[in-house]
């Protein structure tokens, strides 16, 4: 039976009471308090700790190589990893909007048709047949759950922080993408330089082998020299084949980040791209907490976990549901009457038998907050470790490159001397071959270290949280309008 609004004065009294509780009630649960994380005054291994940081620069000012610039730009536009991250942000955005609008009443059309079938007239039982009846109804219905204890507001906060975490994770994917492309590019250019050295060695040793074979046929040389020269050619050809594979692997990896089918990658001259990198400032450690996306993700997840505790705690308290209906109804399909209105007030539930489940979910939320707190602290410490390792790596590579440069000069002088001694008949050709093999190994190592130096700077840039700004999709006006509208609605609900 549907009662009219006019005949239920207690509805008005009770409704005003519940609305007043919803307007003045506060969200239960603990307020967020950020955990204390100690940060050092300077990064370990940083000899010039200042407020200025390499990460303050946009990537196109850090990587001035035109070919690398084009590759990074293409990667940020075509990367599948970035598309996946963008989709996750959109999922979180819509979940936040749904949570915000759960605070508002739900209004919708209601209608239905029913048919009640009578029993069959079975002879001998003595029961008269029951006639079938049909009925229908239609109208407008509304329902609203007053957020007296702040459960819905806490869930809105959870969705908001999850959205912020997803957006920070997208930033992390973007920064990692820029760093990965740069590191692979420098590895590819270093391999190009190694190939240059290996090809020069193969060409030189083939000429020497040809000379010795001619001398042997003329009776001047001997088979031992020919065999040693041929082994030297084979050794250089093996090095060249290994370098060719490294080039193909780097090009295939870059193609993957560019969302291309594996193929050749355009790059700049190897010598121009592998100059010694300048000294770079790492900045103050405190700025790392504000810039690193993974730290910001951990912080947002910690906020969401804190809000979830409040949402679970609110389940201990009664839940209210206000409903109303207005429309037409009929006991049969040929007549209809107007229903002025109906309402159900104090449709509330107090947990009784489900108390243990609620208690378990509340304790699980607390345990999840403790987990995310530890994860946040672990992420911060991991960030400091990565920066310290990157700085130490740059310093070690600088020392190693200087040592290899000095070694290269010594081996080049030794090669000239060994050739002169061989031509003067003072030494055999084994001394020349040994020096040439050492020279090639050193040249390949120098090319590798030069590439590693550039990659180390790119790695430091990434570990410092560099790579801003983000792609142009951040300027999507529709998404900005949605977020602004949802934030405005959420702020209104939180101030109630």
C-alpha positions as CSV (number, residue, x, y, z in Angstrom):
1,X,0.0,0.0,0.0
2,X,1.4,3.4,-1.0
3,X,0.7,6.2,1.4
4,X,0.5,9.9,0.2
5,X,3.0,12.4,1.4
6,X,0.3,14.5,3.0
7,X,-0.8,11.6,5.2
8,X,2.7,11.0,6.7
9,X,3.7,14.0,8.8
10,X,6.4,11.8,10.5
11,X,8.1,11.6,7.1
12,X,8.6,15.4,7.1
13,X,9.9,15.4,10.7
14,X,12.1,12.4,10.2
15,X,13.3,13.6,6.8
16,X,14.4,16.9,8.2
17,X,16.2,15.1,11.0
18,X,18.2,12.8,8.7
19,X,19.0,15.7,6.3
20,X,20.2,17.7,9.3
21,X,22.4,14.8,10.4
22,X,23.8,14.5,6.9
23,X,24.6,18.2,6.6
24,X,26.3,18.5,10.1
25,X,27.8,15.0,10.3
26,X,31.5,14.6,9.9
27,X,33.4,11.8,8.1
28,X,34.4,9.2,10.6
29,X,37.9,7.7,10.6
30,X,41.4,9.1,11.0
31,X,42.7,12.1,9.2
32,X,45.8,11.6,7.1
33,X,49.1,12.3,8.7
34,X,52.1,11.9,6.5
35,X,54.8,9.6,7.8
36,X,58.1,11.2,8.7
37,X,60.8,10.3,6.2
38,X,64.4,11.5,6.9
39,X,66.1,12.9,3.8
40,X,69.9,13.6,3.7
41,X,71.2,17.0,3.3
42,X,72.9,16.0,0.1
43,X,73.0,13.0,-2.2
44,X,75.8,10.6,-1.6
45,X,78.5,11.1,-4.1
46,X,77.3,14.6,-5.0
47,X,80.1,17.1,-4.7
48,X,78.1,20.2,-5.6
49,X,74.7,19.9,-3.9
50,X,72.6,22.9,-4.8
51,X,69.0,23.8,-5.3
52,X,69.5,23.6,-9.0
53,X,68.9,20.2,-10.5
54,X,69.3,18.6,-13.9
55,X,65.7,17.4,-13.6
56,X,64.4,21.0,-13.7
57,X,65.2,21.1,-17.5
58,X,62.7,19.7,-20.1
59,X,64.1,16.7,-21.9
60,X,64.6,18.6,-25.2
61,X,67.1,20.9,-23.5
62,X,68.9,17.9,-22.0
63,X,69.1,15.8,-25.2
64,X,70.1,18.2,-27.9
65,X,70.8,15.5,-30.5
66,X,68.3,16.2,-33.3
67,X,67.9,12.5,-34.1
68,X,67.3,11.6,-30.5
69,X,64.9,14.5,-30.2
70,X,62.8,13.1,-33.0
71,X,62.9,9.6,-31.6
72,X,61.7,10.7,-28.1
73,X,59.0,12.8,-29.6
74,X,57.8,9.9,-31.7
75,X,57.9,7.6,-28.7
76,X,55.8,9.9,-26.6
77,X,53.2,10.0,-29.3
78,X,53.1,6.4,-30.3
79,X,54.2,4.4,-27.2
80,X,51.8,1.6,-26.3
81,X,52.9,1.7,-22.7
82,X,51.8,5.3,-22.5
83,X,48.5,4.5,-24.1
84,X,47.9,1.8,-21.5
85,X,48.8,4.3,-18.7
86,X,46.4,6.9,-20.2
87,X,43.6,4.3,-20.3
88,X,44.2,3.5,-16.6
89,X,43.9,7.2,-15.8
90,X,40.6,7.4,-17.7
91,X,39.3,4.4,-15.8
92,X,40.2,6.0,-12.5
93,X,38.7,9.3,-13.6
94,X,35.3,7.7,-14.3
95,X,35.5,5.8,-11.0
96,X,36.0,9.1,-9.3
97,X,33.0,10.7,-11.1
98,X,30.9,7.8,-10.1
99,X,31.9,8.1,-6.5
100,X,31.1,11.8,-6.5
101,X,27.7,11.4,-8.0
102,X,26.8,8.7,-5.5
103,X,26.4,11.6,-3.0
104,X,23.5,12.9,-5.0
105,X,19.9,11.6,-5.2
106,X,19.0,9.1,-7.9
107,X,16.0,9.9,-9.9
108,X,14.6,7.7,-12.6
109,X,11.5,6.4,-14.4
110,X,9.9,3.3,-13.0
111,X,7.3,1.0,-14.6
112,X,6.2,-2.5,-15.0
113,X,3.4,-4.9,-16.1
114,X,2.4,-7.9,-14.1
115,X,0.0,-10.8,-14.7
116,X,-1.2,-13.2,-12.0
117,X,-2.3,-16.6,-13.4
118,X,-5.2,-18.4,-11.6
119,X,-5.3,-22.1,-10.7
120,X,-6.8,-24.7,-12.9
121,X,-10.3,-26.0,-12.3
122,X,-9.6,-29.6,-11.4
123,X,-12.8,-31.7,-11.2
124,X,-13.4,-33.5,-7.9
125,X,-11.4,-31.1,-5.7
126,X,-14.3,-28.7,-5.0
127,X,-12.2,-25.5,-5.4
128,X,-13.5,-22.8,-7.7
129,X,-11.2,-21.5,-10.4
130,X,-9.2,-18.4,-9.6
131,X,-9.3,-15.8,-12.3
132,X,-6.0,-14.3,-13.6
133,X,-5.3,-10.6,-12.8
134,X,-3.2,-8.1,-14.6
135,X,-1.8,-4.8,-13.3
136,X,0.5,-2.1,-14.4
137,X,2.2,1.0,-13.0
138,X,4.5,3.8,-14.1
139,X,6.0,6.9,-12.5
140,X,9.0,8.8,-11.3
141,X,11.0,7.4,-8.4
142,X,13.8,8.9,-6.3
143,X,16.2,7.6,-3.7
144,X,18.9,9.2,-1.6
145,X,21.3,7.9,0.9
146,X,22.2,10.7,3.4
147,X,25.9,10.5,4.1
148,X,25.4,10.9,7.8
149,X,28.7,9.3,8.9
150,X,30.8,10.3,5.9
151,X,31.1,6.8,4.3
152,X,30.3,8.1,0.8
153,X,32.6,11.0,1.3
154,X,35.4,8.7,2.3
155,X,34.9,6.5,-0.7
156,X,35.0,9.7,-2.8
157,X,38.3,10.5,-1.3
158,X,39.5,7.0,-2.1
159,X,38.5,7.4,-5.7
160,X,40.1,10.8,-5.9
161,X,43.4,9.7,-4.6
162,X,43.4,6.6,-6.8
163,X,42.9,9.0,-9.8
164,X,45.8,11.1,-8.7
165,X,47.9,8.0,-8.3
166,X,47.0,6.8,-11.8
167,X,47.9,10.2,-13.2
168,X,51.3,10.2,-11.4
169,X,51.9,6.7,-12.6
170,X,51.3,7.9,-16.2
171,X,53.9,10.6,-15.5
172,X,56.3,7.9,-14.4
173,X,55.7,5.9,-17.6
174,X,56.4,9.0,-19.6
175,X,59.6,9.7,-17.8
176,X,60.7,6.1,-18.0
177,X,59.9,6.1,-21.7
178,X,62.1,9.2,-22.3
179,X,65.0,7.7,-20.3
180,X,64.7,4.3,-22.0
181,X,64.8,5.8,-25.5
182,X,67.8,7.9,-24.6
183,X,69.7,5.0,-23.1
184,X,69.1,2.8,-26.0
185,X,70.0,5.5,-28.5
186,X,73.4,6.1,-26.8
187,X,74.0,2.3,-26.7
188,X,73.2,2.2,-30.4
189,X,75.5,5.1,-31.2
190,X,78.3,3.5,-29.1
191,X,77.8,0.3,-31.1
192,X,78.2,2.3,-34.3
193,X,81.6,3.6,-33.1
194,X,82.6,0.0,-32.2
195,X,81.6,-1.1,-35.7
196,X,83.9,1.6,-37.1
197,X,86.8,0.4,-35.1
198,X,86.1,-3.3,-35.9
199,X,85.7,-2.6,-39.7
200,X,89.0,-0.7,-39.7
201,X,90.7,-3.6,-37.9
202,X,89.3,-6.2,-40.3
203,X,90.4,-4.2,-43.4
204,X,93.9,-3.6,-42.0
205,X,94.4,-7.3,-41.1
206,X,93.1,-8.5,-44.4
207,X,95.7,-6.4,-46.2
208,X,98.4,-7.8,-43.9
209,X,97.2,-11.4,-44.5
210,X,97.2,-10.7,-48.3
211,X,100.8,-9.4,-48.0
212,X,102.0,-12.4,-46.0
213,X,100.3,-14.8,-48.4
214,X,102.1,-13.1,-51.3
215,X,105.4,-13.2,-49.4
216,X,104.9,-16.9,-48.7
217,X,104.2,-17.7,-52.3
218,X,107.4,-15.9,-53.2
219,X,109.4,-17.9,-50.8
220,X,110.2,-14.8,-48.6
221,X,107.8,-15.5,-45.8
222,X,106.7,-18.6,-43.9
223,X,103.4,-20.4,-43.1
224,X,103.6,-19.5,-39.5
225,X,103.2,-15.8,-40.3
226,X,100.3,-16.5,-42.6
227,X,98.5,-18.6,-40.0
228,X,98.9,-15.9,-37.4
229,X,97.7,-13.2,-39.8
230,X,94.7,-15.3,-40.8
231,X,93.8,-15.9,-37.1
232,X,94.0,-12.2,-36.5
233,X,91.5,-11.5,-39.3
234,X,89.1,-14.1,-37.9
235,X,89.3,-12.6,-34.5
236,X,88.5,-9.1,-35.9
237,X,85.6,-10.6,-38.0
238,X,84.2,-12.2,-34.8
239,X,84.3,-8.9,-33.0
240,X,82.5,-7.2,-36.0
241,X,79.8,-9.9,-36.0
242,X,79.2,-9.3,-32.3
243,X,78.9,-5.6,-32.8
244,X,76.4,-6.1,-35.7
245,X,74.2,-8.1,-33.4
246,X,74.4,-5.4,-30.7
247,X,73.3,-2.8,-33.3
248,X,70.4,-5.0,-34.4
249,X,69.2,-5.7,-30.9
250,X,69.3,-2.0,-29.9
251,X,67.4,-1.0,-33.1
252,X,64.8,-3.7,-32.4
253,X,64.4,-2.4,-28.8
254,X,64.0,1.1,-29.9
255,X,61.5,0.1,-32.5
256,X,59.4,-1.5,-29.8
257,X,59.3,1.7,-27.8
258,X,58.3,3.6,-30.9
259,X,55.5,1.0,-31.6
260,X,57.2,0.1,-34.9
261,X,58.0,-3.1,-36.6
262,X,61.7,-3.9,-36.0
263,X,63.8,-2.0,-38.5
264,X,66.7,0.5,-38.9
265,X,66.8,3.6,-36.7
266,X,68.1,6.9,-37.9
267,X,70.8,8.5,-35.7
268,X,73.5,11.1,-35.6
269,X,77.3,10.6,-36.2
270,X,78.6,8.4,-33.4
271,X,81.6,10.7,-32.6
272,X,79.4,13.8,-32.3
273,X,76.9,12.1,-30.0
274,X,79.5,10.5,-27.7
275,X,81.4,13.6,-26.5
276,X,82.3,13.6,-22.8
277,X,79.2,14.8,-20.9
278,X,79.5,17.9,-18.7
279,X,79.1,17.8,-14.9
280,X,75.5,17.9,-14.0
281,X,73.9,19.1,-10.7
282,X,71.6,16.6,-8.9
283,X,69.9,19.2,-6.7
284,X,68.7,18.9,-3.1
285,X,67.3,15.5,-1.9
286,X,64.2,17.2,-0.5
287,X,63.1,18.1,-4.0
288,X,63.2,14.4,-5.0
289,X,60.1,13.8,-2.8
290,X,58.1,16.4,-4.8
291,X,59.3,15.4,-8.3
292,X,59.6,11.6,-8.4
293,X,56.4,10.1,-9.8
294,X,56.8,6.8,-8.0
295,X,57.0,8.6,-4.6
296,X,54.0,10.7,-5.5
297,X,52.1,7.5,-6.5
298,X,53.0,5.9,-3.1
299,X,51.8,9.0,-1.3
300,X,48.5,9.1,-3.1
301,X,47.9,5.4,-2.4
302,X,48.6,6.1,1.3
303,X,46.0,8.8,1.3
304,X,43.5,6.4,-0.4
305,X,44.3,3.7,2.2
306,X,43.7,6.2,5.0
307,X,40.3,7.2,3.6
308,X,39.4,3.6,3.1
309,X,39.7,3.1,6.9
310,X,37.0,5.8,7.4
311,X,34.7,4.2,4.9
312,X,35.0,0.8,6.6
313,X,34.5,2.3,10.0
314,X,31.3,4.0,8.9
315,X,29.8,0.5,8.2
316,X,29.5,0.1,12.0
317,X,26.8,2.8,12.0
318,X,23.2,2.8,10.7
319,X,22.7,3.4,7.0
320,X,19.7,5.6,6.0
321,X,17.8,5.5,2.7
322,X,15.2,8.0,1.6
323,X,12.9,6.9,-1.2
324,X,9.9,8.5,-3.0
325,X,7.5,7.7,-5.8
326,X,4.9,9.5,-7.9
327,X,3.0,8.2,-10.9
328,X,0.0,6.2,-12.0
329,X,-1.1,2.6,-11.2
330,X,-3.9,0.3,-12.1
331,X,-5.2,-3.1,-10.9
332,X,-6.0,-4.0,-14.5
333,X,-5.0,-2.9,-18.0
334,X,-8.2,-0.9,-18.7
335,X,-8.2,1.6,-15.8
336,X,-5.6,3.8,-14.2
337,X,-5.5,6.1,-11.1
338,X,-3.0,8.8,-10.1
339,X,-0.8,8.1,-7.2
340,X,0.1,11.4,-5.6
341,X,3.2,10.2,-3.9
342,X,4.8,7.8,-1.6
343,X,7.9,7.8,0.6
344,X,9.8,5.4,2.7
345,X,11.6,7.0,5.6
346,X,13.9,5.4,8.2
347,X,14.8,2.6,5.9
348,X,17.9,2.0,7.8
349,X,20.1,-1.0,8.7
350,X,22.1,-1.6,11.8
351,X,24.7,-4.4,11.4
352,X,24.1,-7.3,13.7
353,X,25.0,-10.7,12.3
354,X,27.3,-9.1,9.8
355,X,29.4,-7.4,12.5
356,X,32.3,-9.8,12.3
357,X,32.5,-9.2,8.5
358,X,32.5,-5.5,9.1
359,X,35.1,-5.8,11.8
360,X,37.3,-7.9,9.6
361,X,37.1,-5.5,6.7
362,X,37.9,-2.6,9.0
363,X,41.0,-4.4,10.3
364,X,42.0,-5.3,6.8
365,X,41.8,-1.6,5.8
366,X,44.1,-0.7,8.8
367,X,46.5,-3.4,7.7
368,X,46.4,-2.1,4.1
369,X,47.3,1.4,5.5
370,X,50.2,0.0,7.3
371,X,51.3,-1.8,4.2
372,X,51.1,1.4,2.0
373,X,52.9,3.3,4.7
374,X,55.8,0.9,4.6
375,X,55.7,0.9,0.8
376,X,55.9,4.7,0.8
377,X,59.0,4.7,3.0
378,X,60.5,2.0,1.0
379,X,59.9,3.9,-2.3
380,X,61.6,7.0,-0.8
381,X,64.6,5.1,0.4
382,X,64.8,3.4,-3.0
383,X,64.8,6.7,-4.8
384,X,67.7,8.0,-2.7
385,X,69.6,4.8,-3.5
386,X,69.0,5.1,-7.2
387,X,70.3,8.7,-7.3
388,X,73.4,7.7,-5.3
389,X,74.1,4.8,-7.6
390,X,73.6,7.0,-10.7
391,X,76.1,9.6,-9.3
392,X,78.6,6.9,-8.4
393,X,78.3,5.4,-11.8
394,X,79.0,8.7,-13.6
395,X,82.1,9.2,-11.4
396,X,83.4,5.7,-12.0
397,X,82.8,5.9,-15.8
398,X,84.7,9.2,-16.0
399,X,87.7,7.6,-14.2
400,X,87.5,4.5,-16.5
401,X,87.3,6.6,-19.7
402,X,90.3,8.7,-18.7
403,X,92.3,5.5,-18.0
404,X,91.2,4.0,-21.3
405,X,92.2,7.1,-23.2
406,X,95.6,7.0,-21.7
407,X,95.9,3.3,-22.5
408,X,94.8,3.9,-26.1
409,X,97.6,6.4,-26.5
410,X,100.2,3.9,-25.1
411,X,98.9,1.1,-27.4
412,X,99.0,3.3,-30.5
413,X,102.6,4.1,-29.7
414,X,103.4,0.5,-29.0
415,X,101.8,-0.6,-32.3
416,X,104.0,1.9,-34.3
417,X,107.1,0.7,-32.4
418,X,106.2,-3.0,-33.0
419,X,105.8,-2.4,-36.7
420,X,109.1,-0.6,-36.9
421,X,110.9,-3.4,-35.0
422,X,109.3,-6.0,-37.3
423,X,110.3,-4.1,-40.4
424,X,113.8,-3.7,-39.1
425,X,114.1,-7.5,-38.4
426,X,114.5,-7.0,-34.7
427,X,111.1,-8.6,-33.7
428,X,108.7,-11.1,-35.2
429,X,105.2,-10.4,-36.3
430,X,103.7,-11.9,-33.2
431,X,104.6,-8.7,-31.3
432,X,102.6,-6.7,-33.9
433,X,99.6,-9.0,-33.7
434,X,99.5,-8.9,-29.9
435,X,99.6,-5.1,-29.8
436,X,96.9,-4.8,-32.5
437,X,94.6,-7.2,-30.6
438,X,95.1,-5.1,-27.4
439,X,94.5,-2.0,-29.4
440,X,91.2,-3.2,-30.8
441,X,89.9,-4.3,-27.4
442,X,90.7,-0.9,-26.0
443,X,89.0,0.9,-28.8
444,X,85.9,-1.2,-28.4
445,X,85.9,-0.5,-24.6
446,X,86.3,3.2,-25.1
447,X,83.3,3.3,-27.4
448,X,81.3,1.3,-24.9
449,X,82.3,3.6,-22.0
450,X,81.4,6.7,-23.9
451,X,78.0,5.3,-24.6
452,X,77.6,4.3,-21.0
453,X,78.6,7.8,-19.8
454,X,75.8,9.4,-21.9
455,X,73.4,6.7,-20.7
456,X,74.4,7.3,-17.1
457,X,73.5,11.0,-17.4
458,X,70.1,9.9,-18.9
459,X,69.7,7.5,-16.0
460,X,70.4,10.2,-13.5
461,X,68.0,12.5,-15.2
462,X,65.3,9.8,-14.9
463,X,66.1,9.0,-11.3
464,X,65.8,12.6,-10.4
465,X,62.3,12.7,-11.8
466,X,63.2,14.7,-14.9
467,X,61.3,14.6,-18.2
468,X,58.7,17.4,-17.8
469,X,56.5,18.6,-19.2
470,X,54.0,15.9,-20.3
471,X,52.5,15.4,-23.7
472,X,49.8,17.7,-25.1
473,X,47.0,15.3,-24.1
474,X,47.0,17.0,-20.7
475,X,45.3,19.9,-22.4
476,X,42.2,18.0,-23.2
477,X,39.5,20.5,-22.3
478,X,36.7,17.9,-22.0
479,X,38.6,15.9,-19.4
480,X,39.7,19.0,-17.5
481,X,36.0,20.1,-17.4
482,X,35.0,16.7,-16.0
483,X,37.7,16.7,-13.4
484,X,36.8,20.3,-12.4
485,X,33.1,19.5,-12.1
486,X,33.8,16.4,-10.0
487,X,36.2,18.2,-7.7
488,X,33.7,21.0,-7.1
489,X,31.0,18.5,-6.2
490,X,33.4,16.6,-3.9
491,X,34.5,19.8,-2.1
492,X,30.9,20.8,-1.5
493,X,30.1,17.4,0.0
494,X,33.2,17.5,2.2
495,X,32.3,20.9,3.6
496,X,28.8,19.7,4.7
